[in-house]
Amino acid sequence: GASLTGLKAGSAAFAARSTVGWQAINVNAIVGFNNDSTGDSFDTDGVYNTSTYKFTAPASGVYMFWYVIYTAESDSNNGFSFLKNSTKVNFSEASSNKYFSYSEVGAGDHIQTASIIIPLSSSDTMAVCTATQSGYYQERTQWGGCRLA
């Protein structure tokens, strides 16, 4: 991979996807995105781990992350959040679950999206996690991010 010395904005970039099929996972579980090398998926600086599903900040700075998660109409509820190190990011004063996206049964399948801009220290990790017991369709689910400054 490229050298991380003098890391610039737009570096430490990745986009990962999941494999095919429906997946049901418990509350507070990390969402598995296990492919960063096929199609348009990528990992410019080896910052994303396809086994732990975590991004590791190579340097202190401001980072941007996003996710797109396809959920089913038949599920009773689906909620997702961002996980910094081992704690859900809390930008929601009203929700103990710290949702960044949420949908309930009855309105058809959903594509949930969220993005965040967040300062990280070197070696901090980021991941996507569930805020409720959730199910998602892996083939239409992806996440990514990069260093902004």
C-alpha positions in Angstrom: 0.0 0.0 0.0 0.9 3.7 -0.2 2.9 5.3 2.5 0.9 7.0 5.3 3.7 9.6 5.9 2.3 13.0 5.2 -1.3 11.7 5.0 -3.4 14.2 3.0 -7.1 14.9 2.8 -8.9 12.3 0.7 -6.4 9.6 1.6 -7.1 6.7 3.9 -10.1 6.1 1.7 -12.1 2.9 1.4 -15.5 1.6 0.2 -16.5 -1.9 1.2 -19.5 -4.1 0.5 -21.1 -7.3 1.8 -21.5 -10.7 0.2 -24.8 -12.0 -1.1 -27.8 -12.9 1.1 -30.0 -11.8 4.0 -28.3 -11.4 7.4 -30.0 -11.1 10.8 -27.9 -9.7 13.6 -28.4 -8.8 17.3 -28.5 -5.3 18.8 -25.0 -3.7 19.2 -23.4 -6.1 16.6 -21.0 -4.8 14.1 -22.4 -5.0 10.5 -20.2 -7.2 8.3 -18.7 -5.6 5.2 -16.2 -8.2 4.0 -15.2 -7.1 0.5 -13.1 -4.1 -0.4 -11.5 -5.4 -3.6 -14.1 -6.3 -6.2 -16.2 -4.0 -8.5 -15.8 -0.4 -7.4 -14.8 -1.4 -3.8 -11.4 -0.3 -2.7 -9.0 0.4 0.2 -6.3 2.9 -0.8 -4.1 2.7 2.2 -4.9 -0.7 3.9 -7.0 1.1 6.6 -10.1 -1.2 6.5 -10.1 -4.7 7.9 -12.4 -7.1 6.1 -12.3 -9.6 9.0 -13.2 -7.3 11.9 -15.2 -4.8 9.7 -13.4 -1.9 11.3 -11.6 1.2 9.8 -8.5 2.2 11.7 -7.4 5.8 11.5 -3.8 6.0 10.4 -3.4 9.5 11.7 -5.2 12.1 13.8 -7.6 14.2 11.7 -11.2 14.8 10.6 -12.8 11.9 8.8 -16.1 11.3 6.9 -18.0 8.0 6.8 -21.2 6.9 5.2 -23.3 3.7 4.9 -26.1 2.4 2.8 -28.0 -0.6 4.3 -30.9 -2.4 2.5 -33.5 -3.6 5.0 -36.8 -5.6 4.6 -40.3 -4.3 5.0 -41.2 -7.6 6.9 -38.7 -6.8 9.7 -40.3 -5.3 12.8 -37.6 -2.6 13.1 -34.1 -1.9 11.9 -31.8 0.6 13.4 -28.1 1.3 12.7 -25.4 3.6 14.1 -21.7 4.3 13.9 -19.3 2.8 16.4 -16.2 4.7 17.5 -13.8 2.4 19.2 -16.2 0.4 21.3 -18.9 3.1 21.9 -21.8 4.2 19.7 -21.5 7.7 18.5 -24.0 9.9 20.3 -25.4 12.8 18.3 -29.0 12.1 19.2 -30.2 13.6 22.5 -33.6 11.9 22.3 -32.5 8.3 21.6 -30.9 5.9 24.0 -30.2 3.7 21.0 -28.2 6.5 19.3 -29.7 5.8 15.9 -28.3 7.3 12.7 -31.0 5.5 10.7 -34.2 3.6 11.6 -37.2 2.0 9.8 -40.2 0.1 11.0 -42.4 -2.6 9.3 -45.1 -1.7 6.8 -43.8 0.7 4.2 -41.9 -1.6 1.9 -38.2 -2.4 1.9 -35.9 0.4 2.8 -32.5 1.7 1.9 -31.1 3.4 5.0 -28.4 5.9 4.6 -26.3 7.9 7.0 -23.1 9.9 7.0 -20.9 11.4 9.7 -18.0 13.8 9.9 -16.0 13.1 13.1 -12.5 13.8 14.5 -10.4 10.7 15.2 -7.1 10.2 16.9 -4.5 7.9 15.4 -5.5 4.2 15.9 -9.1 5.1 16.7 -11.5 2.6 14.9 -14.9 3.1 13.2 -17.5 0.6 12.3 -21.2 0.4 11.5 -23.3 -1.4 14.2 -26.9 -2.2 14.9 -28.9 0.0 17.3 -31.7 -2.6 17.4 -31.9 -6.3 16.4 -31.8 -5.9 12.6 -31.8 -7.7 9.3 -30.2 -6.5 6.1 -29.6 -7.6 2.5 -25.9 -7.9 2.1 -25.9 -7.6 -1.7 -27.2 -4.0 -1.5 -25.3 -2.9 1.6 -22.0 -0.9 1.6 -20.0 1.6 3.6 -16.9 3.7 3.3 -15.0 6.8 4.2 -11.9 8.9 4.0 -9.8 11.5 5.8 -11.0 15.0 5.2 -8.3 17.0 7.0 
